[in-house]
């Protein structure tokens, strides 16, 4: 494995020349975006639960409300990016997120009512959701089809470079002041906005809709693609347990296992570093299998990781669980995005990315909702708490595996060659 890692990263210079420069500026924008989000999100649940004394079921409800904001903006972002261009939507998303996190820092500084904090969280999630379908659709337009999964893997490394740095900073800042936690996040999103504004040009030159209509009618046309919707449903399930790492698990390890906030930050740094160093070797494995098989393997890793938390008695047990969970991310994230881009007609990439993001967002926000209820109900019955979450991973794995007989073979491989692309 070490030789594979060394060989992969020694070829970075060749890899840099291989892709359009906008891929790398997107990578950099994601580093700043992810760093800001990672500074805040692991500690948001702790702030609401420990500092404001809000029960976990209410904290979970906050994340569920954020799901509606995120889901709606995923769809809107995908539609707008098909109609008005990827770059404009990404600028709106980055700028909006910078403003809302600045607002959050002031609300916390002046101890405003929970309702205002919830509304600001919903706005921040919504603006963040607008960015993803636009950026993912842009990547599909900038690279050759057979390079798509590698390009998405590069972006994943950018996200986790920020994720590796952010929580360590967040753990330190949270121990000092939650105001600085949110204020610094706003500054980092401003950097992301500036990179997008100055260096990322438009990729979707032809923005006329060729089929399936526009607006709500166009979105509803996807309901006829039953296999895609089944895939999206299992994606919702798996992302609902993957997001437990920043909600239910963060509260559990601080309140029950006895780790402090700095330890928690290091755990998320481990998560980011594992992806940085193992994502490319993981992509090499994914290229040799069906995308549904890669998704199934990732779901099994995720479920197994949470089962280890049942036996957690300190930092290192949780760290092992985090590493195994991260193996799941390495398979799931690039495989799911690539499968969606393979499925999407050329004129509807933003729409398909938006719908996939809709299900993914509901999963990410529904997870903390039911996780909060499980934590309140079964805090001292760990087999039920983490066993239930682990079981969802197993169900997802079986669901993804069953799809391989339904999906056209040319869609279910990472080396598909069906669409055109725009270089440089």
DOMARDREN-181131 format. One record per residue (C-alpha): residue number from 1; y, x, z. Coordinates in nm, 2 decimals, decimal comma. Example, Ala and Ser with C-alpha at 12.3 -4.5 7.8 and 13.67 -1.06 7.14 Angstrom:
<atoms>
+-----+--------+--------+--------+
! seq !     c2 !     c1 !     c3 !
+-----+--------+--------+--------+
!   1 !  -0,45 !   1,23 !   0,78 !
!   2 !  -0,11 !   1,37 !   0,71 !
+-----+--------+--------+--------+
</atoms>
This chain:
<atoms>
+-----+--------+--------+--------+
! seq !     c2 !     c1 !     c3 !
+-----+--------+--------+--------+
!   1 !   0,00 !   0,00 !   0,00 !
!   2 !   0,24 !   0,28 !   0,08 !
!   3 !   0,18 !   0,45 !  -0,26 !
!   4 !   0,25 !   0,11 !  -0,43 !
!   5 !   0,58 !   0,07 !  -0,23 !
!   6 !   0,68 !   0,43 !  -0,32 !
!   7 !   0,60 !   0,38 !  -0,69 !
!   8 !   0,78 !   0,05 !  -0,71 !
!   9 !   1,11 !   0,17 !  -0,55 !
!  10 !   1,11 !   0,50 !  -0,74 !
!  11 !   1,17 !   0,30 !  -1,06 !
!  12 !   1,48 !   0,12 !  -0,93 !
!  13 !   1,71 !   0,31 !  -1,17 !
!  14 !   1,50 !   0,18 !  -1,46 !
!  15 !   1,51 !  -0,16 !  -1,31 !
!  16 !   1,89 !  -0,16 !  -1,28 !
!  17 !   1,93 !  -0,08 !  -1,65 !
!  18 !   1,68 !  -0,35 !  -1,75 !
!  19 !   1,89 !  -0,65 !  -1,64 !
!  20 !   2,23 !  -0,80 !  -1,72 !
!  21 !   2,49 !  -0,67 !  -1,47 !
!  22 !   2,55 !  -1,03 !  -1,36 !
!  23 !   2,20 !  -1,03 !  -1,20 !
!  24 !   2,31 !  -0,74 !  -0,98 !
!  25 !   2,64 !  -0,89 !  -0,89 !
!  26 !   2,46 !  -1,21 !  -0,80 !
!  27 !   2,23 !  -0,99 !  -0,59 !
!  28 !   2,54 !  -0,85 !  -0,41 !
!  29 !   2,69 !  -1,19 !  -0,36 !
!  30 !   2,37 !  -1,31 !  -0,20 !
!  31 !   2,36 !  -1,01 !   0,04 !
!  32 !   2,70 !  -1,12 !   0,18 !
!  33 !   2,61 !  -1,49 !   0,18 !
!  34 !   2,28 !  -1,43 !   0,35 !
!  35 !   2,42 !  -1,19 !   0,60 !
!  36 !   2,68 !  -1,45 !   0,70 !
!  37 !   2,43 !  -1,73 !   0,73 !
!  38 !   2,18 !  -1,51 !   0,91 !
!  39 !   2,45 !  -1,41 !   1,17 !
!  40 !   2,49 !  -1,78 !   1,26 !
!  41 !   2,18 !  -1,99 !   1,19 !
!  42 !   1,93 !  -1,84 !   1,44 !
!  43 !   2,19 !  -1,89 !   1,72 !
!  44 !   2,32 !  -2,23 !   1,62 !
!  45 !   2,03 !  -2,41 !   1,79 !
!  46 !   2,07 !  -2,19 !   2,10 !
!  47 !   2,44 !  -2,26 !   2,12 !
!  48 !   2,39 !  -2,64 !   2,10 !
!  49 !   2,09 !  -2,63 !   2,34 !
!  50 !   2,19 !  -2,37 !   2,59 !
!  51 !   2,57 !  -2,37 !   2,58 !
!  52 !   2,64 !  -2,74 !   2,53 !
!  53 !   2,33 !  -2,87 !   2,71 !
!  54 !   2,22 !  -3,09 !   2,41 !
!  55 !   1,85 !  -3,19 !   2,42 !
!  56 !   1,63 !  -3,04 !   2,14 !
!  57 !   1,57 !  -3,38 !   1,99 !
!  58 !   1,94 !  -3,42 !   1,94 !
!  59 !   1,97 !  -3,07 !   1,80 !
!  60 !   1,69 !  -3,16 !   1,55 !
!  61 !   1,89 !  -3,47 !   1,46 !
!  62 !   2,19 !  -3,25 !   1,38 !
!  63 !   1,98 !  -3,05 !   1,13 !
!  64 !   1,84 !  -3,38 !   0,99 !
!  65 !   2,20 !  -3,50 !   0,92 !
!  66 !   2,27 !  -3,16 !   0,76 !
!  67 !   1,96 !  -3,24 !   0,53 !
!  68 !   2,14 !  -3,54 !   0,38 !
!  69 !   2,44 !  -3,33 !   0,31 !
!  70 !   2,24 !  -3,04 !   0,17 !
!  71 !   2,02 !  -3,27 !  -0,04 !
!  72 !   2,30 !  -3,46 !  -0,20 !
!  73 !   2,49 !  -3,15 !  -0,28 !
!  74 !   2,18 !  -2,99 !  -0,43 !
!  75 !   2,17 !  -3,27 !  -0,68 !
!  76 !   2,54 !  -3,27 !  -0,74 !
!  77 !   2,55 !  -2,89 !  -0,78 !
!  78 !   2,27 !  -2,89 !  -1,03 !
!  79 !   2,42 !  -3,17 !  -1,24 !
!  80 !   2,77 !  -3,01 !  -1,23 !
!  81 !   2,64 !  -2,67 !  -1,33 !
!  82 !   2,47 !  -2,82 !  -1,64 !
!  83 !   2,79 !  -3,00 !  -1,73 !
!  84 !   3,07 !  -2,77 !  -1,63 !
!  85 !   2,90 !  -2,43 !  -1,60 !
!  86 !   2,72 !  -2,22 !  -1,33 !
!  87 !   3,02 !  -2,00 !  -1,24 !
!  88 !   3,26 !  -2,28 !  -1,14 !
!  89 !   3,01 !  -2,45 !  -0,91 !
!  90 !   2,92 !  -2,11 !  -0,75 !
!  91 !   3,29 !  -2,05 !  -0,68 !
!  92 !   3,34 !  -2,39 !  -0,53 !
!  93 !   3,03 !  -2,34 !  -0,31 !
!  94 !   3,13 !  -1,99 !  -0,18 !
!  95 !   3,49 !  -2,09 !  -0,12 !
!  96 !   3,40 !  -2,42 !   0,05 !
!  97 !   3,16 !  -2,24 !   0,28 !
!  98 !   3,41 !  -1,98 !   0,38 !
!  99 !   3,66 !  -2,25 !   0,48 !
! 100 !   3,40 !  -2,46 !   0,68 !
! 101 !   3,28 !  -2,16 !   0,88 !
! 102 !   3,64 !  -2,07 !   0,96 !
! 103 !   3,68 !  -2,43 !   1,08 !
! 104 !   3,36 !  -2,41 !   1,29 !
! 105 !   3,49 !  -2,09 !   1,46 !
! 106 !   3,81 !  -2,27 !   1,56 !
! 107 !   3,62 !  -2,58 !   1,68 !
! 108 !   3,41 !  -2,36 !   1,90 !
! 109 !   3,71 !  -2,16 !   2,03 !
! 110 !   3,89 !  -2,47 !   2,13 !
! 111 !   3,58 !  -2,65 !   2,26 !
! 112 !   3,61 !  -2,95 !   2,04 !
! 113 !   3,39 !  -3,26 !   2,05 !
! 114 !   3,03 !  -3,22 !   1,92 !
! 115 !   3,10 !  -3,48 !   1,65 !
! 116 !   3,35 !  -3,24 !   1,48 !
! 117 !   3,10 !  -2,95 !   1,50 !
! 118 !   2,83 !  -3,17 !   1,35 !
! 119 !   3,06 !  -3,27 !   1,06 !
! 120 !   3,15 !  -2,90 !   1,00 !
! 121 !   2,78 !  -2,80 !   1,00 !
! 122 !   2,71 !  -3,07 !   0,75 !
! 123 !   2,99 !  -2,95 !   0,52 !
! 124 !   2,87 !  -2,58 !   0,55 !
! 125 !   2,51 !  -2,68 !   0,46 !
! 126 !   2,64 !  -2,90 !   0,17 !
! 127 !   2,85 !  -2,62 !   0,01 !
! 128 !   2,56 !  -2,37 !   0,06 !
! 129 !   2,33 !  -2,61 !  -0,13 !
! 130 !   2,56 !  -2,63 !  -0,43 !
! 131 !   2,52 !  -2,25 !  -0,49 !
! 132 !   2,14 !  -2,23 !  -0,52 !
! 133 !   2,06 !  -2,44 !  -0,83 !
! 134 !   2,35 !  -2,29 !  -1,02 !
! 135 !   2,26 !  -1,94 !  -0,94 !
! 136 !   1,89 !  -1,99 !  -1,01 !
! 137 !   1,96 !  -2,16 !  -1,34 !
! 138 !   2,19 !  -1,87 !  -1,43 !
! 139 !   1,91 !  -1,62 !  -1,37 !
! 140 !   1,68 !  -1,82 !  -1,60 !
! 141 !   1,94 !  -1,79 !  -1,87 !
! 142 !   2,01 !  -1,41 !  -1,82 !
! 143 !   1,65 !  -1,27 !  -1,83 !
! 144 !   1,35 !  -1,28 !  -2,06 !
! 145 !   1,10 !  -1,54 !  -1,96 !
! 146 !   0,83 !  -1,29 !  -1,87 !
! 147 !   1,07 !  -1,12 !  -1,63 !
! 148 !   1,18 !  -1,43 !  -1,45 !
! 149 !   0,96 !  -1,40 !  -1,14 !
! 150 !   1,07 !  -1,03 !  -1,10 !
! 151 !   1,44 !  -1,14 !  -1,13 !
! 152 !   1,39 !  -1,41 !  -0,87 !
! 153 !   1,22 !  -1,15 !  -0,65 !
! 154 !   1,52 !  -0,92 !  -0,68 !
! 155 !   1,75 !  -1,20 !  -0,56 !
! 156 !   1,51 !  -1,27 !  -0,27 !
! 157 !   1,54 !  -0,90 !  -0,17 !
! 158 !   1,92 !  -0,95 !  -0,17 !
! 159 !   1,89 !  -1,25 !   0,05 !
! 160 !   1,67 !  -1,06 !   0,29 !
! 161 !   1,89 !  -0,75 !   0,29 !
! 162 !   2,15 !  -0,98 !   0,44 !
! 163 !   1,89 !  -1,14 !   0,66 !
! 164 !   1,78 !  -0,81 !   0,80 !
! 165 !   2,13 !  -0,71 !   0,90 !
! 166 !   2,28 !  -1,04 !   1,00 !
! 167 !   2,07 !  -1,14 !   1,30 !
! 168 !   2,11 !  -0,81 !   1,47 !
! 169 !   2,48 !  -0,84 !   1,44 !
! 170 !   2,46 !  -1,21 !   1,55 !
! 171 !   2,26 !  -1,13 !   1,86 !
! 172 !   2,52 !  -0,88 !   1,97 !
! 173 !   2,81 !  -1,12 !   1,89 !
! 174 !   2,64 !  -1,42 !   2,05 !
! 175 !   2,61 !  -1,23 !   2,37 !
! 176 !   2,99 !  -1,18 !   2,36 !
! 177 !   3,15 !  -1,49 !   2,20 !
! 178 !   3,03 !  -1,76 !   1,96 !
! 179 !   3,37 !  -1,77 !   1,81 !
! 180 !   3,33 !  -1,42 !   1,66 !
! 181 !   2,99 !  -1,52 !   1,53 !
! 182 !   3,13 !  -1,80 !   1,31 !
! 183 !   3,46 !  -1,62 !   1,22 !
! 184 !   3,28 !  -1,31 !   1,08 !
! 185 !   3,05 !  -1,54 !   0,88 !
! 186 !   3,36 !  -1,69 !   0,72 !
! 187 !   3,49 !  -1,34 !   0,62 !
! 188 !   3,15 !  -1,25 !   0,46 !
! 189 !   3,16 !  -1,57 !   0,25 !
! 190 !   3,51 !  -1,47 !   0,13 !
! 191 !   3,35 !  -1,14 !   0,00 !
! 192 !   3,09 !  -1,34 !  -0,18 !
! 193 !   3,36 !  -1,56 !  -0,34 !
! 194 !   3,55 !  -1,25 !  -0,46 !
! 195 !   3,24 !  -1,09 !  -0,61 !
! 196 !   3,16 !  -1,42 !  -0,80 !
! 197 !   3,53 !  -1,46 !  -0,91 !
! 198 !   3,58 !  -1,11 !  -1,05 !
! 199 !   3,24 !  -1,00 !  -1,17 !
! 200 !   3,01 !  -1,29 !  -1,26 !
! 201 !   3,08 !  -1,45 !  -1,60 !
! 202 !   2,95 !  -1,78 !  -1,72 !
! 203 !   2,59 !  -1,79 !  -1,86 !
! 204 !   2,56 !  -2,15 !  -1,98 !
! 205 !   2,77 !  -2,14 !  -2,29 !
! 206 !   2,63 !  -2,46 !  -2,43 !
! 207 !   2,69 !  -2,73 !  -2,17 !
! 208 !   2,62 !  -3,04 !  -2,38 !
! 209 !   2,33 !  -3,26 !  -2,25 !
! 210 !   2,06 !  -3,29 !  -2,52 !
! 211 !   1,83 !  -3,54 !  -2,35 !
! 212 !   1,76 !  -3,76 !  -2,05 !
! 213 !   2,12 !  -3,87 !  -2,00 !
! 214 !   2,37 !  -3,77 !  -1,74 !
! 215 !   2,45 !  -3,84 !  -1,38 !
! 216 !   2,22 !  -4,06 !  -1,17 !
! 217 !   2,03 !  -4,19 !  -1,48 !
! 218 !   1,95 !  -3,84 !  -1,58 !
! 219 !   1,83 !  -3,74 !  -1,24 !
! 220 !   1,61 !  -4,05 !  -1,21 !
! 221 !   1,44 !  -3,95 !  -1,54 !
! 222 !   1,25 !  -3,68 !  -1,35 !
! 223 !   1,06 !  -3,96 !  -1,17 !
! 224 !   0,84 !  -3,98 !  -1,48 !
! 225 !   0,73 !  -3,62 !  -1,42 !
! 226 !   0,47 !  -3,71 !  -1,15 !
! 227 !   0,31 !  -3,37 !  -1,13 !
! 228 !   0,65 !  -3,20 !  -1,07 !
! 229 !   0,73 !  -3,45 !  -0,79 !
! 230 !   0,39 !  -3,39 !  -0,62 !
! 231 !   0,47 !  -3,02 !  -0,63 !
! 232 !   0,81 !  -3,08 !  -0,49 !
! 233 !   0,66 !  -3,29 !  -0,21 !
! 234 !   0,43 !  -3,01 !  -0,10 !
! 235 !   0,73 !  -2,77 !  -0,12 !
! 236 !   0,91 !  -3,00 !   0,12 !
! 237 !   0,62 !  -2,97 !   0,36 !
! 238 !   0,59 !  -2,59 !   0,35 !
! 239 !   0,96 !  -2,54 !   0,38 !
! 240 !   0,97 !  -2,77 !   0,68 !
! 241 !   0,75 !  -2,52 !   0,87 !
! 242 !   0,91 !  -2,21 !   0,73 !
! 243 !   1,24 !  -2,32 !   0,87 !
! 244 !   1,09 !  -2,35 !   1,22 !
! 245 !   1,15 !  -1,98 !   1,25 !
! 246 !   1,53 !  -2,04 !   1,29 !
! 247 !   1,52 !  -2,35 !   1,50 !
! 248 !   1,21 !  -2,44 !   1,71 !
! 249 !   1,08 !  -2,09 !   1,73 !
! 250 !   1,42 !  -1,94 !   1,82 !
! 251 !   1,47 !  -2,18 !   2,11 !
! 252 !   1,10 !  -2,14 !   2,23 !
! 253 !   1,10 !  -1,76 !   2,24 !
! 254 !   1,43 !  -1,75 !   2,43 !
! 255 !   1,37 !  -2,03 !   2,68 !
! 256 !   0,99 !  -2,00 !   2,73 !
! 257 !   0,88 !  -1,65 !   2,63 !
! 258 !   1,18 !  -1,49 !   2,79 !
! 259 !   1,33 !  -1,29 !   2,51 !
! 260 !   1,71 !  -1,24 !   2,50 !
! 261 !   1,94 !  -1,30 !   2,21 !
! 262 !   1,94 !  -0,94 !   2,10 !
! 263 !   1,56 !  -0,93 !   2,09 !
! 264 !   1,58 !  -1,25 !   1,88 !
! 265 !   1,81 !  -1,08 !   1,64 !
! 266 !   1,57 !  -0,79 !   1,60 !
! 267 !   1,29 !  -1,04 !   1,52 !
! 268 !   1,48 !  -1,17 !   1,23 !
! 269 !   1,57 !  -0,82 !   1,12 !
! 270 !   1,19 !  -0,76 !   1,10 !
! 271 !   1,16 !  -1,06 !   0,88 !
! 272 !   1,42 !  -0,93 !   0,64 !
! 273 !   1,29 !  -0,58 !   0,63 !
! 274 !   0,93 !  -0,69 !   0,55 !
! 275 !   1,06 !  -0,88 !   0,25 !
! 276 !   1,28 !  -0,59 !   0,14 !
! 277 !   0,99 !  -0,35 !   0,13 !
! 278 !   0,70 !  -0,58 !   0,03 !
! 279 !   0,86 !  -0,83 !  -0,21 !
! 280 !   0,80 !  -0,61 !  -0,52 !
! 281 !   0,44 !  -0,53 !  -0,44 !
! 282 !   0,40 !  -0,91 !  -0,37 !
! 283 !   0,54 !  -0,99 !  -0,71 !
! 284 !   0,28 !  -0,75 !  -0,87 !
! 285 !   0,01 !  -0,96 !  -0,70 !
! 286 !   0,17 !  -1,29 !  -0,81 !
! 287 !   0,18 !  -1,18 !  -1,17 !
! 288 !  -0,20 !  -1,16 !  -1,16 !
! 289 !  -0,26 !  -1,51 !  -1,05 !
! 290 !  -0,16 !  -1,87 !  -1,11 !
! 291 !   0,17 !  -1,97 !  -0,95 !
! 292 !  -0,01 !  -2,25 !  -0,76 !
! 293 !  -0,25 !  -2,00 !  -0,62 !
! 294 !   0,03 !  -1,78 !  -0,50 !
! 295 !   0,19 !  -2,09 !  -0,33 !
! 296 !  -0,14 !  -2,17 !  -0,16 !
! 297 !  -0,18 !  -1,82 !  -0,03 !
! 298 !   0,18 !  -1,82 !   0,10 !
! 299 !   0,12 !  -2,15 !   0,28 !
! 300 !  -0,19 !  -2,02 !   0,45 !
! 301 !   0,00 !  -1,72 !   0,57 !
! 302 !   0,27 !  -1,94 !   0,71 !
! 303 !   0,03 !  -2,17 !   0,89 !
! 304 !  -0,16 !  -1,88 !   1,04 !
! 305 !   0,15 !  -1,71 !   1,16 !
! 306 !   0,25 !  -2,01 !   1,37 !
! 307 !  -0,10 !  -2,03 !   1,52 !
! 308 !  -0,04 !  -1,69 !   1,66 !
! 309 !   0,26 !  -1,81 !   1,85 !
! 310 !   0,02 !  -2,01 !   2,07 !
! 311 !  -0,09 !  -1,68 !   2,23 !
! 312 !   0,26 !  -1,52 !   2,25 !
! 313 !   0,33 !  -1,34 !   2,57 !
! 314 !   0,62 !  -1,11 !   2,47 !
! 315 !   0,82 !  -0,95 !   2,19 !
! 316 !   0,54 !  -0,78 !   2,00 !
! 317 !   0,31 !  -1,09 !   1,97 !
! 318 !   0,61 !  -1,28 !   1,83 !
! 319 !   0,68 !  -0,99 !   1,60 !
! 320 !   0,33 !  -1,00 !   1,46 !
! 321 !   0,36 !  -1,37 !   1,40 !
! 322 !   0,69 !  -1,31 !   1,22 !
! 323 !   0,54 !  -1,05 !   0,99 !
! 324 !   0,25 !  -1,29 !   0,89 !
! 325 !   0,50 !  -1,57 !   0,84 !
! 326 !   0,70 !  -1,34 !   0,62 !
! 327 !   0,40 !  -1,26 !   0,40 !
! 328 !   0,40 !  -1,64 !   0,33 !
! 329 !   0,77 !  -1,62 !   0,22 !
! 330 !   0,69 !  -1,33 !  -0,01 !
! 331 !   0,45 !  -1,55 !  -0,21 !
! 332 !   0,62 !  -1,89 !  -0,17 !
! 333 !   0,98 !  -1,84 !  -0,26 !
! 334 !   0,97 !  -1,66 !  -0,60 !
! 335 !   0,66 !  -1,85 !  -0,71 !
! 336 !   0,81 !  -2,19 !  -0,63 !
! 337 !   1,14 !  -2,11 !  -0,81 !
! 338 !   0,96 !  -1,96 !  -1,11 !
! 339 !   0,73 !  -2,26 !  -1,14 !
! 340 !   1,04 !  -2,49 !  -1,14 !
! 341 !   1,22 !  -2,29 !  -1,41 !
! 342 !   0,90 !  -2,29 !  -1,62 !
! 343 !   0,88 !  -2,67 !  -1,59 !
! 344 !   1,25 !  -2,74 !  -1,68 !
! 345 !   1,36 !  -2,82 !  -2,03 !
! 346 !   1,63 !  -2,58 !  -2,15 !
! 347 !   1,91 !  -2,83 !  -2,12 !
! 348 !   1,80 !  -2,95 !  -1,77 !
! 349 !   1,75 !  -2,63 !  -1,58 !
! 350 !   2,03 !  -2,71 !  -1,33 !
! 351 !   1,90 !  -3,06 !  -1,28 !
! 352 !   1,54 !  -2,94 !  -1,21 !
! 353 !   1,66 !  -2,67 !  -0,98 !
! 354 !   1,87 !  -2,93 !  -0,80 !
! 355 !   1,58 !  -3,17 !  -0,76 !
! 356 !   1,36 !  -2,89 !  -0,64 !
! 357 !   1,64 !  -2,78 !  -0,40 !
! 358 !   1,66 !  -3,14 !  -0,28 !
! 359 !   1,30 !  -3,14 !  -0,16 !
! 360 !   1,34 !  -2,79 !  -0,03 !
! 361 !   1,65 !  -2,89 !   0,16 !
! 362 !   1,49 !  -3,19 !   0,31 !
! 363 !   1,20 !  -2,97 !   0,42 !
! 364 !   1,43 !  -2,71 !   0,58 !
! 365 !   1,62 !  -2,98 !   0,77 !
! 366 !   1,34 !  -3,22 !   0,85 !
! 367 !   1,15 !  -2,93 !   1,00 !
! 368 !   1,40 !  -2,88 !   1,29 !
! 369 !   1,41 !  -3,25 !   1,34 !
! 370 !   1,04 !  -3,30 !   1,41 !
! 371 !   1,02 !  -2,95 !   1,56 !
! 372 !   1,27 !  -3,05 !   1,82 !
! 373 !   1,07 !  -3,36 !   1,91 !
! 374 !   0,75 !  -3,15 !   1,93 !
! 375 !   0,92 !  -2,89 !   2,15 !
! 376 !   1,05 !  -3,15 !   2,39 !
! 377 !   0,72 !  -3,34 !   2,41 !
! 378 !   0,47 !  -3,04 !   2,41 !
! 379 !   0,66 !  -2,75 !   2,55 !
! 380 !   0,37 !  -2,67 !   2,78 !
! 381 !   0,09 !  -2,78 !   2,55 !
! 382 !   0,11 !  -2,50 !   2,30 !
! 383 !  -0,20 !  -2,59 !   2,11 !
! 384 !  -0,05 !  -2,92 !   2,02 !
! 385 !   0,30 !  -2,78 !   1,95 !
! 386 !   0,22 !  -2,49 !   1,73 !
! 387 !  -0,12 !  -2,63 !   1,61 !
! 388 !   0,06 !  -2,93 !   1,46 !
! 389 !   0,31 !  -2,70 !   1,28 !
! 390 !   0,03 !  -2,47 !   1,16 !
! 391 !  -0,17 !  -2,77 !   1,03 !
! 392 !   0,11 !  -2,86 !   0,80 !
! 393 !   0,08 !  -2,51 !   0,64 !
! 394 !  -0,29 !  -2,58 !   0,57 !
! 395 !  -0,22 !  -2,92 !   0,42 !
! 396 !   0,05 !  -2,76 !   0,19 !
! 397 !  -0,20 !  -2,49 !   0,08 !
! 398 !  -0,46 !  -2,75 !  -0,02 !
! 399 !  -0,19 !  -2,95 !  -0,20 !
! 400 !  -0,07 !  -2,66 !  -0,41 !
! 401 !  -0,42 !  -2,55 !  -0,49 !
! 402 !  -0,51 !  -2,90 !  -0,61 !
! 403 !  -0,22 !  -2,89 !  -0,86 !
! 404 !  -0,37 !  -2,61 !  -1,07 !
! 405 !  -0,59 !  -2,86 !  -1,26 !
! 406 !  -0,29 !  -3,09 !  -1,33 !
! 407 !  -0,03 !  -2,84 !  -1,45 !
! 408 !  -0,03 !  -2,71 !  -1,81 !
! 409 !  -0,16 !  -2,35 !  -1,80 !
! 410 !   0,16 !  -2,21 !  -1,98 !
! 411 !   0,37 !  -2,35 !  -1,69 !
! 412 !   0,15 !  -2,22 !  -1,42 !
! 413 !   0,19 !  -1,85 !  -1,49 !
! 414 !   0,47 !  -1,60 !  -1,43 !
! 415 !   0,45 !  -1,45 !  -1,78 !
! 416 !   0,53 !  -1,77 !  -1,96 !
! 417 !   0,72 !  -1,74 !  -2,29 !
! 418 !   0,87 !  -2,07 !  -2,39 !
! 419 !   1,25 !  -2,06 !  -2,35 !
! 420 !   1,53 !  -1,86 !  -2,49 !
! 421 !   1,77 !  -1,64 !  -2,28 !
! 422 !   2,11 !  -1,50 !  -2,31 !
! 423 !   2,15 !  -1,13 !  -2,25 !
! 424 !   2,46 !  -0,94 !  -2,14 !
+-----+--------+--------+--------+
</atoms>
